[in-house]
């Protein structure tokens, strides 16, 4: 659950190079409704994902999470499926931008993959740059998002951000 | 300390005296390009931002290419809505379903020039760096903000310089150079970075080949690929644009994150094996692998010289009885030239199926899917699990010549062994 800039959620864990074709296969690119995209979230790698996730859960990935196409369907599907944040060793850049833009926190946290197991409870402090594994009682630090991106996330994504700051943009 | 091409272009576009790698800058966008499947989300984002009109009707380019022509009602509806959006906004450039793949259409129609900032709502927008532009892909919300304001934020990338020298052997092509580069750099080795390609192999290379190189920068995580413009660039663009160029070159003392040297003369054809683009092997290690489907086309390898390379091998030969060969030109212009030169006749006579230009066969869209357990050999850019149909299928990437030769024998084959 999101409370300001901190959240607590259960881990769903995946490996390296989780690409956008796995997150939302190409055959669903004609969808324009995020709720429908969510029904296919992670279909290429974990078809049961939309059924088993609880709102606020956290996806943990390895290196190069979100590599591949520029489809915003990928972060949208995760967000609307209920994912509270994605934490990975590293992200592919377009997915990273897209995630922040649609208001899905994407946090680069080296060491995360070895520090968590599926089902662990994590407490994430987005602005403070800390992930606490409540199930294992260990804490990891990461470089917090740049101020501009925190503002975008805080305002719910780039759409609201631009709407609020159209004059000075 | 000097500047890279990216640093110079982004400094100018942001109105700053200088821009250094790592800095976040806000830049003016020269061309905003959208293909069919990401346009509606971008348009919705723009409208949700409270903006009714695009910032400049002359700088927005839409290409209906991914599902062309529409094969589902949903795609038909998207196309209909895009057409009425373009009309209502009085957009100057909408290339409809007959036109071709956006990354081929954009330079052919003169939208790309050296030194310009080209942003596309498609990951392979990095292709346009082949003309010395700074070109990168973004998602739909970023594109919505560009439609609304004409501006976007970019982190100035560090640059990896890829020096390619030596003469390519017969049957070895730009695709083999970029697959070898992917092997050396890795699928995320260039994340957030630009790749500048230089060396005598690049100078000797056609514009078409340079597009193949830059196209695959994203497969290493790269933000853009760049080839510095030269007489070949200007010759291609001269008749298609106003002919006024302001080329941007890297300084001698520019700072690079890494320098990678590739000896083109010792390169043999390369194969990217499932399911990662950097899982690249020499063809000698993979020869004999059985295939069910071969595909020549895409924004990576669907240009005239690619079709020509395939036709040269297939002329007078037959596609193997157990193989489907699909050939898809990257654009209408390529299609017409291939017709004119008899290339299509040669391909179809050999047993190839020829389709209108589109992205369908590359991304698992509406052309030629792979069934579980099948093997595809393709000239496109991604061999991800599930990319071209079933997640249980295997996809290998190769050059047009290797793909054509393998279509003849039914197994991965070096063209010289035919």
Interface residues (C-beta under 8 A of the other chain):
Chain A: X17 X19 X21 X22 X25 X26 X27 X29 X30 X31 X32 X44 X63 X64 X67 X68 X69 X70 X71 X72 X75 X90 X91 X92 X93 X94 X97 X98 X101 X102 X146 X148 X157 X158 X159 X162 X163 X166 X169
Chain B: X24 X26 X37 X38 X40 X41 X44 X45 X48 X49 X50 X51 X66 X67 X72 X74 X75 X78 X120 X121 X122 X123 X125 X137 X138 X139 X140 X141 X142 X144 X145 X148 X149 X151 X153 X187 X188 X191 X192 X218 X221 X223 X276 X363 X364 X365 X382 X384 X385 X386 X387 X391
